[in-house]
Amino acid sequence: MLGYSGYTEHSDYYIAPHDTWESAFEFLKQLACESGDDEFCIGELHKGAMLKLKQVEWYKWNEDKGEWVEYDHR
């Protein structure tokens, strides 16, 4: 595993790998807010023939709660 990464709703690329899930999560929250997105995903970044996120979790801004909440993206 290279670290933790993810992308915001309208992003075309993964963020650079972070050593901890918490660090990547905080960065993705900030990036989503600054880009006007209301959802992002985070997961473990693995390198094979291509970079791949595993154990992916999706988060969406919940206006009523005023926080990011995990949801099923399927």
PDB file of N, CA, C and O in Angstrom:
ATOM      1  N   MET A   1       0.842  -1.174   0.000  1.00  0.00           N
ATOM      2  CA  MET A   1       0.000   0.000   0.000  1.00  0.00           C
ATOM      3  C   MET A   1       0.893   1.246   0.000  1.00  0.00           C
ATOM      4  O   MET A   1       1.868   1.334   0.746  1.00  0.00           O
ATOM      5  N   LEU A   2       0.532   2.202  -0.855  1.00  0.00           N
ATOM      6  CA  LEU A   2       1.300   3.439  -0.954  1.00  0.00           C
ATOM      7  C   LEU A   2       0.888   4.463   0.088  1.00  0.00           C
ATOM      8  O   LEU A   2       1.666   5.359   0.414  1.00  0.00           O
ATOM      9  N   GLY A   3      -0.315   4.345   0.614  1.00  0.00           N
ATOM     10  CA  GLY A   3      -0.852   5.298   1.579  1.00  0.00           C
ATOM     11  C   GLY A   3      -2.338   5.454   1.352  1.00  0.00           C
ATOM     12  O   GLY A   3      -2.972   4.606   0.724  1.00  0.00           O
ATOM     13  N   TYR A   4      -2.889   6.527   1.857  1.00  0.00           N
ATOM     14  CA  TYR A   4      -4.315   6.804   1.727  1.00  0.00           C
ATOM     15  C   TYR A   4      -4.516   7.952   0.753  1.00  0.00           C
ATOM     16  O   TYR A   4      -3.811   8.959   0.804  1.00  0.00           O
ATOM     17  N   SER A   5      -5.481   7.787  -0.129  1.00  0.00           N
ATOM     18  CA  SER A   5      -5.735   8.777  -1.156  1.00  0.00           C
ATOM     19  C   SER A   5      -7.232   8.834  -1.425  1.00  0.00           C
ATOM     20  O   SER A   5      -8.024   8.174  -0.753  1.00  0.00           O
ATOM     21  N   GLY A   6      -7.598   9.617  -2.399  1.00  0.00           N
ATOM     22  CA  GLY A   6      -8.996   9.740  -2.780  1.00  0.00           C
ATOM     23  C   GLY A   6      -9.154  10.875  -3.770  1.00  0.00           C
ATOM     24  O   GLY A   6      -8.177  11.412  -4.290  1.00  0.00           O
ATOM     25  N   TYR A   7     -10.388  11.223  -4.015  1.00  0.00           N
ATOM     26  CA  TYR A   7     -10.669  12.322  -4.933  1.00  0.00           C
ATOM     27  C   TYR A   7     -12.026  12.917  -4.611  1.00  0.00           C
ATOM     28  O   TYR A   7     -12.881  12.258  -4.018  1.00  0.00           O
ATOM     29  N   THR A   8     -12.217  14.165  -5.006  1.00  0.00           N
ATOM     30  CA  THR A   8     -13.500  14.829  -4.794  1.00  0.00           C
ATOM     31  C   THR A   8     -14.420  14.514  -5.964  1.00  0.00           C
ATOM     32  O   THR A   8     -13.998  13.967  -6.983  1.00  0.00           O
ATOM     33  N   GLU A   9     -15.653  14.864  -5.799  1.00  0.00           N
ATOM     34  CA  GLU A   9     -16.708  14.526  -6.759  1.00  0.00           C
ATOM     35  C   GLU A   9     -16.365  14.863  -8.205  1.00  0.00           C
ATOM     36  O   GLU A   9     -16.593  14.039  -9.090  1.00  0.00           O
ATOM     37  N   HIS A  10     -15.829  16.038  -8.467  1.00  0.00           N
ATOM     38  CA  HIS A  10     -15.562  16.462  -9.836  1.00  0.00           C
ATOM     39  C   HIS A  10     -14.077  16.498 -10.190  1.00  0.00           C
ATOM     40  O   HIS A  10     -13.688  17.148 -11.159  1.00  0.00           O
ATOM     41  N   SER A  11     -13.258  15.812  -9.421  1.00  0.00           N
ATOM     42  CA  SER A  11     -11.823  15.797  -9.661  1.00  0.00           C
ATOM     43  C   SER A  11     -11.458  14.753 -10.714  1.00  0.00           C
ATOM     44  O   SER A  11     -12.140  13.739 -10.866  1.00  0.00           O
ATOM     45  N   ASP A  12     -10.387  15.017 -11.425  1.00  0.00           N
ATOM     46  CA  ASP A  12      -9.905  14.079 -12.442  1.00  0.00           C
ATOM     47  C   ASP A  12      -8.730  13.228 -11.962  1.00  0.00           C
ATOM     48  O   ASP A  12      -8.219  12.401 -12.718  1.00  0.00           O
ATOM     49  N   TYR A  13      -8.299  13.420 -10.716  1.00  0.00           N
ATOM     50  CA  TYR A  13      -7.124  12.701 -10.252  1.00  0.00           C
ATOM     51  C   TYR A  13      -7.176  12.479  -8.740  1.00  0.00           C
ATOM     52  O   TYR A  13      -7.883  13.172  -8.008  1.00  0.00           O
ATOM     53  N   TYR A  14      -6.400  11.485  -8.301  1.00  0.00           N
ATOM     54  CA  TYR A  14      -6.253  11.187  -6.866  1.00  0.00           C
ATOM     55  C   TYR A  14      -5.363  12.242  -6.213  1.00  0.00           C
ATOM     56  O   TYR A  14      -4.504  12.825  -6.876  1.00  0.00           O
ATOM     57  N   ILE A  15      -5.560  12.488  -4.930  1.00  0.00           N
ATOM     58  CA  ILE A  15      -4.617  13.321  -4.193  1.00  0.00           C
ATOM     59  C   ILE A  15      -3.355  12.499  -3.958  1.00  0.00           C
ATOM     60  O   ILE A  15      -3.394  11.269  -4.011  1.00  0.00           O
ATOM     61  N   ALA A  16      -2.246  13.169  -3.701  1.00  0.00           N
ATOM     62  CA  ALA A  16      -1.000  12.470  -3.379  1.00  0.00           C
ATOM     63  C   ALA A  16      -1.218  11.615  -2.138  1.00  0.00           C
ATOM     64  O   ALA A  16      -1.960  12.019  -1.243  1.00  0.00           O
ATOM     65  N   PRO A  17      -0.592  10.444  -2.059  1.00  0.00           N
ATOM     66  CA  PRO A  17      -0.801   9.566  -0.907  1.00  0.00           C
ATOM     67  C   PRO A  17      -0.388  10.224   0.419  1.00  0.00           C
ATOM     68  O   PRO A  17       0.632  10.909   0.500  1.00  0.00           O
ATOM     69  N   HIS A  18      -1.190  10.003   1.428  1.00  0.00           N
ATOM     70  CA  HIS A  18      -0.913  10.461   2.791  1.00  0.00           C
ATOM     71  C   HIS A  18      -0.577   9.246   3.643  1.00  0.00           C
ATOM     72  O   HIS A  18      -1.060   8.144   3.385  1.00  0.00           O
ATOM     73  N   ASP A  19       0.253   9.454   4.659  1.00  0.00           N
ATOM     74  CA  ASP A  19       0.653   8.354   5.539  1.00  0.00           C
ATOM     75  C   ASP A  19      -0.501   7.837   6.390  1.00  0.00           C
ATOM     76  O   ASP A  19      -0.556   6.648   6.703  1.00  0.00           O
ATOM     77  N   THR A  20      -1.421   8.719   6.767  1.00  0.00           N
ATOM     78  CA  THR A  20      -2.520   8.299   7.633  1.00  0.00           C
ATOM     79  C   THR A  20      -3.864   8.588   6.972  1.00  0.00           C
ATOM     80  O   THR A  20      -3.985   9.494   6.147  1.00  0.00           O
ATOM     81  N   TRP A  21      -4.866   7.802   7.348  1.00  0.00           N
ATOM     82  CA  TRP A  21      -6.224   8.003   6.872  1.00  0.00           C
ATOM     83  C   TRP A  21      -6.726   9.373   7.308  1.00  0.00           C
ATOM     84  O   TRP A  21      -7.365  10.083   6.532  1.00  0.00           O
ATOM     85  N   GLU A  22      -6.436   9.737   8.542  1.00  0.00           N
ATOM     86  CA  GLU A  22      -6.908  11.006   9.093  1.00  0.00           C
ATOM     87  C   GLU A  22      -6.375  12.204   8.310  1.00  0.00           C
ATOM     88  O   GLU A  22      -7.107  13.159   8.049  1.00  0.00           O
ATOM     89  N   SER A  23      -5.099  12.147   7.938  1.00  0.00           N
ATOM     90  CA  SER A  23      -4.488  13.232   7.176  1.00  0.00           C
ATOM     91  C   SER A  23      -5.141  13.360   5.804  1.00  0.00           C
ATOM     92  O   SER A  23      -5.460  14.468   5.373  1.00  0.00           O
ATOM     93  N   ALA A  24      -5.342  12.243   5.117  1.00  0.00           N
ATOM     94  CA  ALA A  24      -5.995  12.267   3.806  1.00  0.00           C
ATOM     95  C   ALA A  24      -7.432  12.755   3.932  1.00  0.00           C
ATOM     96  O   ALA A  24      -7.900  13.517   3.086  1.00  0.00           O
ATOM     97  N   PHE A  25      -8.136  12.327   4.974  1.00  0.00           N
ATOM     98  CA  PHE A  25      -9.520  12.729   5.192  1.00  0.00           C
ATOM     99  C   PHE A  25      -9.622  14.239   5.382  1.00  0.00           C
ATOM    100  O   PHE A  25     -10.485  14.884   4.786  1.00  0.00           O
ATOM    101  N   GLU A  26      -8.749  14.800   6.206  1.00  0.00           N
ATOM    102  CA  GLU A  26      -8.769  16.246   6.443  1.00  0.00           C
ATOM    103  C   GLU A  26      -8.458  17.020   5.152  1.00  0.00           C
ATOM    104  O   GLU A  26      -9.086  18.040   4.866  1.00  0.00           O
ATOM    105  N   PHE A  27      -7.494  16.530   4.387  1.00  0.00           N
ATOM    106  CA  PHE A  27      -7.136  17.185   3.132  1.00  0.00           C
ATOM    107  C   PHE A  27      -8.302  17.135   2.142  1.00  0.00           C
ATOM    108  O   PHE A  27      -8.595  18.128   1.478  1.00  0.00           O
ATOM    109  N   LEU A  28      -8.966  15.980   2.044  1.00  0.00           N
ATOM    110  CA  LEU A  28     -10.086  15.838   1.121  1.00  0.00           C
ATOM    111  C   LEU A  28     -11.276  16.700   1.526  1.00  0.00           C
ATOM    112  O   LEU A  28     -11.971  17.237   0.664  1.00  0.00           O
ATOM    113  N   LYS A  29     -11.517  16.838   2.818  1.00  0.00           N
ATOM    114  CA  LYS A  29     -12.595  17.728   3.281  1.00  0.00           C
ATOM    115  C   LYS A  29     -12.321  19.154   2.836  1.00  0.00           C
ATOM    116  O   LYS A  29     -13.203  19.832   2.310  1.00  0.00           O
ATOM    117  N   GLN A  30     -11.097  19.600   3.050  1.00  0.00           N
ATOM    118  CA  GLN A  30     -10.712  20.965   2.667  1.00  0.00           C
ATOM    119  C   GLN A  30     -10.791  21.149   1.150  1.00  0.00           C
ATOM    120  O   GLN A  30     -11.313  22.155   0.669  1.00  0.00           O
ATOM    121  N   LEU A  31     -10.277  20.187   0.407  1.00  0.00           N
ATOM    122  CA  LEU A  31     -10.294  20.265  -1.050  1.00  0.00           C
ATOM    123  C   LEU A  31     -11.724  20.305  -1.584  1.00  0.00           C
ATOM    124  O   LEU A  31     -12.026  21.080  -2.491  1.00  0.00           O
ATOM    125  N   ALA A  32     -12.600  19.479  -1.027  1.00  0.00           N
ATOM    126  CA  ALA A  32     -14.001  19.475  -1.458  1.00  0.00           C
ATOM    127  C   ALA A  32     -14.650  20.825  -1.203  1.00  0.00           C
ATOM    128  O   ALA A  32     -15.341  21.363  -2.068  1.00  0.00           O
ATOM    129  N   CYS A  33     -14.426  21.367  -0.025  1.00  0.00           N
ATOM    130  CA  CYS A  33     -15.011  22.678   0.305  1.00  0.00           C
ATOM    131  C   CYS A  33     -14.504  23.758  -0.635  1.00  0.00           C
ATOM    132  O   CYS A  33     -15.287  24.566  -1.134  1.00  0.00           O
ATOM    133  N   GLU A  34     -13.203  23.778  -0.878  1.00  0.00           N
ATOM    134  CA  GLU A  34     -12.607  24.813  -1.727  1.00  0.00           C
ATOM    135  C   GLU A  34     -13.029  24.685  -3.195  1.00  0.00           C
ATOM    136  O   GLU A  34     -13.078  25.680  -3.917  1.00  0.00           O
ATOM    137  N   SER A  35     -13.333  23.464  -3.631  1.00  0.00           N
ATOM    138  CA  SER A  35     -13.721  23.266  -5.033  1.00  0.00           C
ATOM    139  C   SER A  35     -15.231  23.268  -5.230  1.00  0.00           C
ATOM    140  O   SER A  35     -15.711  23.119  -6.354  1.00  0.00           O
ATOM    141  N   GLY A  36     -15.983  23.434  -4.146  1.00  0.00           N
ATOM    142  CA  GLY A  36     -17.438  23.485  -4.248  1.00  0.00           C
ATOM    143  C   GLY A  36     -18.099  22.130  -4.386  1.00  0.00           C
ATOM    144  O   GLY A  36     -19.280  22.052  -4.725  1.00  0.00           O
ATOM    145  N   ASP A  37     -17.360  21.061  -4.130  1.00  0.00           N
ATOM    146  CA  ASP A  37     -17.930  19.710  -4.173  1.00  0.00           C
ATOM    147  C   ASP A  37     -18.546  19.370  -2.827  1.00  0.00           C
ATOM    148  O   ASP A  37     -18.122  19.879  -1.790  1.00  0.00           O
ATOM    149  N   ASP A  38     -19.562  18.496  -2.853  1.00  0.00           N
ATOM    150  CA  ASP A  38     -20.172  18.098  -1.587  1.00  0.00           C
ATOM    151  C   ASP A  38     -19.994  16.613  -1.303  1.00  0.00           C
ATOM    152  O   ASP A  38     -20.655  16.062  -0.423  1.00  0.00           O
ATOM    153  N   GLU A  39     -19.096  15.961  -2.051  1.00  0.00           N
ATOM    154  CA  GLU A  39     -18.783  14.572  -1.741  1.00  0.00           C
ATOM    155  C   GLU A  39     -17.369  14.222  -2.193  1.00  0.00           C
ATOM    156  O   GLU A  39     -16.807  14.853  -3.088  1.00  0.00           O
ATOM    157  N   PHE A  40     -16.812  13.198  -1.549  1.00  0.00           N
ATOM    158  CA  PHE A  40     -15.485  12.712  -1.910  1.00  0.00           C
ATOM    159  C   PHE A  40     -15.361  11.263  -1.467  1.00  0.00           C
ATOM    160  O   PHE A  40     -16.165  10.768  -0.677  1.00  0.00           O
ATOM    161  N   CYS A  41     -14.332  10.585  -1.993  1.00  0.00           N
ATOM    162  CA  CYS A  41     -14.056   9.218  -1.557  1.00  0.00           C
ATOM    163  C   CYS A  41     -12.629   9.161  -1.023  1.00  0.00           C
ATOM    164  O   CYS A  41     -11.780   9.984  -1.362  1.00  0.00           O
ATOM    165  N   ILE A  42     -12.399   8.169  -0.183  1.00  0.00           N
ATOM    166  CA  ILE A  42     -11.090   7.948   0.417  1.00  0.00           C
ATOM    167  C   ILE A  42     -10.865   6.443   0.517  1.00  0.00           C
ATOM    168  O   ILE A  42     -11.803   5.680   0.747  1.00  0.00           O
ATOM    169  N   GLY A  43      -9.612   6.025   0.341  1.00  0.00           N
ATOM    170  CA  GLY A  43      -9.303   4.603   0.440  1.00  0.00           C
ATOM    171  C   GLY A  43      -7.808   4.368   0.458  1.00  0.00           C
ATOM    172  O   GLY A  43      -7.008   5.303   0.469  1.00  0.00           O
ATOM    173  N   GLU A  44      -7.454   3.100   0.461  1.00  0.00           N
ATOM    174  CA  GLU A  44      -6.048   2.693   0.438  1.00  0.00           C
ATOM    175  C   GLU A  44      -5.575   2.692  -1.008  1.00  0.00           C
ATOM    176  O   GLU A  44      -6.212   2.085  -1.869  1.00  0.00           O
ATOM    177  N   LEU A  45      -4.465   3.366  -1.281  1.00  0.00           N
ATOM    178  CA  LEU A  45      -3.926   3.433  -2.637  1.00  0.00           C
ATOM    179  C   LEU A  45      -2.896   2.323  -2.821  1.00  0.00           C
ATOM    180  O   LEU A  45      -1.918   2.229  -2.079  1.00  0.00           O
ATOM    181  N   HIS A  46      -3.139   1.485  -3.827  1.00  0.00           N
ATOM    182  CA  HIS A  46      -2.249   0.358  -4.128  1.00  0.00           C
ATOM    183  C   HIS A  46      -1.724   0.505  -5.550  1.00  0.00           C
ATOM    184  O   HIS A  46      -2.410   1.016  -6.435  1.00  0.00           O
ATOM    185  N   LYS A  47      -0.490   0.043  -5.747  1.00  0.00           N
ATOM    186  CA  LYS A  47       0.116   0.118  -7.074  1.00  0.00           C
ATOM    187  C   LYS A  47       0.234  -1.284  -7.647  1.00  0.00           C
ATOM    188  O   LYS A  47       0.780  -2.189  -7.016  1.00  0.00           O
ATOM    189  N   GLY A  48      -0.279  -1.442  -8.833  1.00  0.00           N
ATOM    190  CA  GLY A  48      -0.136  -2.663  -9.614  1.00  0.00           C
ATOM    191  C   GLY A  48       0.187  -2.215 -11.018  1.00  0.00           C
ATOM    192  O   GLY A  48       1.059  -1.370 -11.218  1.00  0.00           O
ATOM    193  N   ALA A  49      -0.508  -2.774 -11.998  1.00  0.00           N
ATOM    194  CA  ALA A  49      -0.363  -2.290 -13.364  1.00  0.00           C
ATOM    195  C   ALA A  49      -0.865  -0.844 -13.455  1.00  0.00           C
ATOM    196  O   ALA A  49      -0.383  -0.048 -14.260  1.00  0.00           O
ATOM    197  N   MET A  50      -1.850  -0.533 -12.602  1.00  0.00           N
ATOM    198  CA  MET A  50      -2.399   0.827 -12.499  1.00  0.00           C
ATOM    199  C   MET A  50      -2.610   1.122 -11.021  1.00  0.00           C
ATOM    200  O   MET A  50      -2.693   0.204 -10.205  1.00  0.00           O
ATOM    201  N   LEU A  51      -2.697   2.404 -10.677  1.00  0.00           N
ATOM    202  CA  LEU A  51      -3.035   2.766  -9.305  1.00  0.00           C
ATOM    203  C   LEU A  51      -4.491   2.403  -9.050  1.00  0.00           C
ATOM    204  O   LEU A  51      -5.345   2.593  -9.916  1.00  0.00           O
ATOM    205  N   LYS A  52      -4.774   1.877  -7.857  1.00  0.00           N
ATOM    206  CA  LYS A  52      -6.132   1.460  -7.549  1.00  0.00           C
ATOM    207  C   LYS A  52      -6.455   1.766  -6.097  1.00  0.00           C
ATOM    208  O   LYS A  52      -5.641   1.525  -5.205  1.00  0.00           O
ATOM    209  N   LEU A  53      -7.655   2.303  -5.866  1.00  0.00           N
ATOM    210  CA  LEU A  53      -8.136   2.520  -4.500  1.00  0.00           C
ATOM    211  C   LEU A  53      -8.866   1.269  -4.038  1.00  0.00           C
ATOM    212  O   LEU A  53      -9.685   0.706  -4.764  1.00  0.00           O
ATOM    213  N   LYS A  54      -8.555   0.844  -2.816  1.00  0.00           N
ATOM    214  CA  LYS A  54      -9.240  -0.302  -2.211  1.00  0.00           C
ATOM    215  C   LYS A  54      -9.831   0.137  -0.883  1.00  0.00           C
ATOM    216  O   LYS A  54      -9.374   1.107  -0.280  1.00  0.00           O
ATOM    217  N   GLN A  55     -10.848  -0.582  -0.433  1.00  0.00           N
ATOM    218  CA  GLN A  55     -11.531  -0.267   0.823  1.00  0.00           C
ATOM    219  C   GLN A  55     -12.032   1.178   0.790  1.00  0.00           C
ATOM    220  O   GLN A  55     -11.812   1.954   1.720  1.00  0.00           O
ATOM    221  N   VAL A  56     -12.711   1.515  -0.309  1.00  0.00           N
ATOM    222  CA  VAL A  56     -13.151   2.881  -0.556  1.00  0.00           C
ATOM    223  C   VAL A  56     -14.386   3.223   0.274  1.00  0.00           C
ATOM    224  O   VAL A  56     -15.325   2.434   0.382  1.00  0.00           O
ATOM    225  N   GLU A  57     -14.359   4.409   0.850  1.00  0.00           N
ATOM    226  CA  GLU A  57     -15.504   4.952   1.584  1.00  0.00           C
ATOM    227  C   GLU A  57     -15.880   6.278   0.940  1.00  0.00           C
ATOM    228  O   GLU A  57     -15.003   7.063   0.579  1.00  0.00           O
ATOM    229  N   TRP A  58     -17.174   6.532   0.793  1.00  0.00           N
ATOM    230  CA  TRP A  58     -17.676   7.785   0.232  1.00  0.00           C
ATOM    231  C   TRP A  58     -18.273   8.632   1.335  1.00  0.00           C
ATOM    232  O   TRP A  58     -18.954   8.122   2.225  1.00  0.00           O
ATOM    233  N   TYR A  59     -18.014   9.936   1.274  1.00  0.00           N
ATOM    234  CA  TYR A  59     -18.544  10.892   2.251  1.00  0.00           C
ATOM    235  C   TYR A  59     -19.259  12.009   1.516  1.00  0.00           C
ATOM    236  O   TYR A  59     -18.842  12.438   0.440  1.00  0.00           O
ATOM    237  N   LYS A  60     -20.344  12.470   2.118  1.00  0.00           N
ATOM    238  CA  LYS A  60     -21.151  13.549   1.546  1.00  0.00           C
ATOM    239  C   LYS A  60     -21.453  14.553   2.652  1.00  0.00           C
ATOM    240  O   LYS A  60     -21.661  14.176   3.806  1.00  0.00           O
ATOM    241  N   TRP A  61     -21.475  15.828   2.290  1.00  0.00           N
ATOM    242  CA  TRP A  61     -21.784  16.878   3.246  1.00  0.00           C
ATOM    243  C   TRP A  61     -23.270  16.810   3.578  1.00  0.00           C
ATOM    244  O   TRP A  61     -24.115  16.834   2.683  1.00  0.00           O
ATOM    245  N   ASN A  62     -23.584  16.725   4.868  1.00  0.00           N
ATOM    246  CA  ASN A  62     -24.965  16.701   5.331  1.00  0.00           C
ATOM    247  C   ASN A  62     -25.279  18.065   5.924  1.00  0.00           C
ATOM    248  O   ASN A  62     -24.805  18.412   7.006  1.00  0.00           O
ATOM    249  N   GLU A  63     -26.076  18.822   5.209  1.00  0.00           N
ATOM    250  CA  GLU A  63     -26.414  20.191   5.619  1.00  0.00           C
ATOM    251  C   GLU A  63     -27.129  20.211   6.968  1.00  0.00           C
ATOM    252  O   GLU A  63     -26.866  21.086   7.792  1.00  0.00           O
ATOM    253  N   ASP A  64     -28.027  19.256   7.202  1.00  0.00           N
ATOM    254  CA  ASP A  64     -28.785  19.218   8.459  1.00  0.00           C
ATOM    255  C   ASP A  64     -27.887  18.975   9.668  1.00  0.00           C
ATOM    256  O   ASP A  64     -28.066  19.593  10.718  1.00  0.00           O
ATOM    257  N   LYS A  65     -26.917  18.070   9.515  1.00  0.00           N
ATOM    258  CA  LYS A  65     -26.009  17.746  10.622  1.00  0.00           C
ATOM    259  C   LYS A  65     -24.804  18.675  10.681  1.00  0.00           C
ATOM    260  O   LYS A  65     -24.163  18.796  11.725  1.00  0.00           O
ATOM    261  N   GLY A  66     -24.488  19.340   9.548  1.00  0.00           N
ATOM    262  CA  GLY A  66     -23.316  20.199   9.490  1.00  0.00           C
ATOM    263  C   GLY A  66     -22.017  19.421   9.586  1.00  0.00           C
ATOM    264  O   GLY A  66     -21.052  19.866  10.207  1.00  0.00           O
ATOM    265  N   GLU A  67     -22.008  18.235   8.953  1.00  0.00           N
ATOM    266  CA  GLU A  67     -20.797  17.401   8.987  1.00  0.00           C
ATOM    267  C   GLU A  67     -20.770  16.472   7.783  1.00  0.00           C
ATOM    268  O   GLU A  67     -21.767  16.292   7.084  1.00  0.00           O
ATOM    269  N   TRP A  68     -19.596  15.889   7.564  1.00  0.00           N
ATOM    270  CA  TRP A  68     -19.425  14.901   6.507  1.00  0.00           C
ATOM    271  C   TRP A  68     -19.894  13.559   7.031  1.00  0.00           C
ATOM    272  O   TRP A  68     -19.500  13.141   8.120  1.00  0.00           O
ATOM    273  N   VAL A  69     -20.743  12.872   6.254  1.00  0.00           N
ATOM    274  CA  VAL A  69     -21.259  11.567   6.669  1.00  0.00           C
ATOM    275  C   VAL A  69     -20.966  10.532   5.589  1.00  0.00           C
ATOM    276  O   VAL A  69     -21.021  10.823   4.394  1.00  0.00           O
ATOM    277  N   GLU A  70     -20.656   9.333   6.031  1.00  0.00           N
ATOM    278  CA  GLU A  70     -20.377   8.249   5.100  1.00  0.00           C
ATOM    279  C   GLU A  70     -21.691   7.772   4.485  1.00  0.00           C
ATOM    280  O   GLU A  70     -22.723   7.747   5.156  1.00  0.00           O
ATOM    281  N   TYR A  71     -21.650   7.398   3.223  1.00  0.00           N
ATOM    282  CA  TYR A  71     -22.841   6.860   2.566  1.00  0.00           C
ATOM    283  C   TYR A  71     -22.453   5.797   1.548  1.00  0.00           C
ATOM    284  O   TYR A  71     -21.298   5.697   1.134  1.00  0.00           O
ATOM    285  N   ASP A  72     -23.429   5.020   1.162  1.00  0.00           N
ATOM    286  CA  ASP A  72     -23.222   3.949   0.184  1.00  0.00           C
ATOM    287  C   ASP A  72     -23.338   4.540  -1.220  1.00  0.00           C
ATOM    288  O   ASP A  72     -24.413   4.989  -1.619  1.00  0.00           O
ATOM    289  N   HIS A  73     -22.256   4.541  -1.954  1.00  0.00           N
ATOM    290  CA  HIS A  73     -22.181   5.197  -3.267  1.00  0.00           C
ATOM    291  C   HIS A  73     -22.691   4.305  -4.402  1.00  0.00           C
ATOM    292  O   HIS A  73     -22.750   4.764  -5.543  1.00  0.00           O
ATOM    293  N   ARG A  74     -23.048   3.095  -4.143  1.00  0.00           N
ATOM    294  CA  ARG A  74     -23.454   2.160  -5.217  1.00  0.00           C
ATOM    295  C   ARG A  74     -24.604   2.658  -5.950  1.00  0.00           C
ATOM    296  O   ARG A  74     -25.075   2.003  -6.880  1.00  0.00           O
TER     297      ARG A  74
END
